[in-house]
Amino acid sequence: MPFSTLPSLLGDALAARGYAAPTAVQAAVLEPEATGRDLIVSAQTGSGKTIAFGLAFADELLSDGALPPAGSPLALVIAPTRELALQVSRELEWLYAQAGGRIATCVGGMDPGRERRTLSFGAHIVVGTPGRLRDHLER
């Protein structure tokens, strides 16, 4: 399954980074059975899972190849560790840059006030750890 099935903005971003074809985990999230479903993605380091998160919800986020204005989050990625959340966030930033994607990262060790301000300006995708996301929801 080539990346050609993706919206062109994402395909272009992947090509610019040297990606020619999806890895096994990326192909799995692009399968028709995965469309529109909540997914648990688990794979070894180096398998391409951080990109897989962004590919999994591409069809849900992009309308006619573009993102709507940022408002309430359209996608949520919950990562078990701060390091993985930051990695996923960085990958989503370049993957959705051409589409104008706003990614908010909510993890421990960062200024929660700054995270709240970022969220108040609107985000397409929120990436965070369970504890910090819970903190924001409770406030």
N, C-alpha and C positions, 0 to 999 in steps of 0.2 A: 504494500500500500504506500504509494508516494505521498509526499506533502502536497501534491497538486490538488487534493480534495479540500484543502484549507482555504479560507479567504486569502486573497492575494497579498494583503498587508502582512499577514503572518508568514505566508510562504516566502515573501521577500525578506523579512527579518531573519528567518531561518537560513535562507540561502546566503545572506550577508555574513552569517556566522559560520558558514561552511557545512551546514547540515544538508545532506542530500536525500536521505530516507529516514523514516522513523525507526527508533530502536524498538525492541519487543514491548516494553512498557508503554511507549508512546503509541504504537500501533494498537495496543489493547484498549487505550482510552478513546481512540478514534473509531472503534468498531461501532456499528449501528446500535448494538445492544446497550452500549454505554451512554448513548445520547440522552440527555435530559435526566440522568439519574445521579444521585449522590454516590460518590465513589470513595473507596479506601484504597489508596495507592501505596504499595509497599514493594520496594525492590532494592537491590544491592547498590552500593556507592558506584557511581560511574555509569549507571544504567540509563540515565536520561529522565529520571522521574521528575526533576524540578521543571523541566520543559513540559512534561506530560500533564502537570497540573494546569498549565495555561492552555494546552491544547484541548483538554477535556471539556472546558466550558466555552470554547470559542464560538460555537454555534448559538449558545444562549446569550452571549454578550454582544456579538456583532450583528447589526442589522444592515443589510446591503453593504457589508464590508466596513462599516463604521460603528463607533460607539456612540450612544446617546450622550447628552450632557451628563456630567458627573452629578450624582445625587446620592440616594440611598445605595448601599453596596448591591451589586448584582451577583457577586460571587464571594465565597468565603473559603479560605484555605487555612485549616488548623494544623499546625506543625507541632510535634512533640517537644522540640527544643528551640531555644532562641537562635542557635546557629543555623538550623534548617530553615526556620522562618525567614531569617535574613537572606539566606541563599535563594530561597524561592522568590522572595520579593525582588531581589536584584535581577533574576532571570525574567520575571514577568515584566519588569520595567522596560527592558530592551525588546522583549517579544511584542508588547503592546504599545511601544513608543510611537510608531507611525500612525496608529489609530487614535492617539491622544489619550491613552489609558492613564488613569490616576490610580496608583496603588498605595494603600495605607498599610503601614506595618505597625503592629501592636505587640510588643514583647517586653518582658521584664528587663530592667537595667537601662531603659530609655525613659525620657521625660514623659510621664503620662499626660501632662497638660498639653504638651506639643502634639501628642497623638490625638487628643480630643479636638484640638484646633484643626488638625489635618482632616479628621473625620467630619467636622462641621462644615468644611468647604466642599465635601462630597468626594466620593471615591467609587470607582467601578469595582475594584477588587480589594478585599481586606485579607491580609495575611497576618496570622498571629499565633501566639501560644495560648493554651487553654486558660491558664491563670490570668493573664493580662486581658484576654477577651472577656472573661467573666467579670473582672474589675470594671471594665468599661460598661458592660451591660447593667451592672448593679448601680452604677452612678447615673 
